[in-house]
């Protein structure tokens, strides 16, 4: 068979298709089929007897008129803002600090310590922090007491619960963000810093004019991943607060779960799923547009 | 000729092979018993160590009576949190269990995945069931499941030690909710910052709103309120009646004004078990749990207080053993046969409840000293002789009670007045109930 012949290129094509077929099937079965099903179900309504019938936009109107939906949306946004901001900022500080550790092996050990919580399941993290945050027995309040600060109610206070959940989320996620940002920092050639120093740049100016712009793609990736993770938060909330106290930590995914499995309102759950998908899609497109063309080549 | 011999040998070998197969298989078919393995799903394992595993042993006993079947039960302990998702996912793909613990009005009424009980078993159940347990396992007048326990309604648990410490007589429990409030004020302790460190009344504030609604129900009923009318398919006029508003004002007041209940320290079961609550309401199963997990707590159990009327006996979690209708006809036949054997055997049922130290749902074994000597017995007997409070065993119960629970929480956390939160809840429930007209 000659290189460049039609049958050879057909064979190459077929080989390629077979290689990607498993992943393609995986995406069809686990992503596209559920996604399309959710869209279809969102235009239906559950009727007694658990049947689904076409209802047009009726279920959308019902969900949009549901105060619980708006409360869970607001709570989710508040949580996402706090969790993502804290995670990205903390990850940036930690990765810069790690980057400046002279010994590579010591740096690796420290990096591992930050990454370890990422390996803990979210449910386990929830159980751990529920005890750490216990108003009477928790370590958190004991530490606060040691430094003379008043004790807090954390997960059991309406005004503190979302911030407390954000702390748990950061504990679980920061290691992953550190890995990405540290890799980004290590990929910046030293020549840029040398050239900047020759021009008189030092200290914070180096970070602001050299490090951050060159780290932008990695920061963008971390931001996108953390926003997706935060908007989809479920495990930690389910295990710790179940949406309480008094609905103060009701999140979109918990609203979806309750409708799907407690009330068997598959229609409302499908509308919520579509809503989450569209919000995250919009965010991803916006983020890509804002960062497009912002790859700095100095 | 050679061809003919060859084909002749092949034919003979074929006939021999076929004969051997059928002969061997036939003998095998005559000797083999039917094999029936039933998957039993339950979320009650954590409530009692012996109650659910009993069914595995019961299957072994049943086998000895019915050697023509190899019957077994595979126990699957499902965590209570999220059990609805596991059940509904399995039923959705037609792979539901053969036997499962659940609320019949949901799984039969809403999901349609429970098998109706054969008439002879249902008739026997009517004969032997204690009155308070009779509605459990039923939907729309049809019996599907076996009730789990006879004391599945709330009663009043008091901490004897804390009562004495507060100068109260543990043998004289509060008879009315007004009295209970006075007792609770004496039982409550505060730290220097005014936070409750020992609750007079342990109030449910954590967990799913469905559970919050359930624990507040006796208060509504004692004030003469009902949550809804299923016949009329409406909650307005019932849930937001003046009686309901007064009941919720009292209940929320335990936290907000009287400050004898805390939404900080812990949920009732844990709090009472730690000796940090003077009074709490719970079902009869909690006695065995306390004895196993908090043996140092000296407690007594009394009937619930009254107010305008008796609180009455009722619950919103009428647990029953249901037979799934997605298993094969053979499996269903033998499972009902096993249940028939269980119901008709007083000794087996007595063994079940004696070993578990659980109050039985059956009147023909209730007089056993194991049960009459239980702390809960007298309170139970008094309450079942009294008022049967309203029940809400309707298909959309989860959704409806979640709304009521959320309204109760809103009042407890002062996010709205009792009237305002109940008006809103009633309106939301009317919309749900209208779908069932």
Interface residues (C-beta under 8 A of the other chain):
Chain A: X47 X48 X49 X50 X68 X135 X136 X153 X156 X158 X238 X241 X242 X243 X244 X245 X246 X247 X257 X258 X260 X261 X262 X263 X264 X265
Chain B: X81 X82 X84 X85 X88 X89 X110 X111 X112 X205 X206 X207 X208 X210 X263 X264 X265 X266 X395 X396 X398 X399 X402 X406 X409 X410 X412 X413 X415 X435 X436
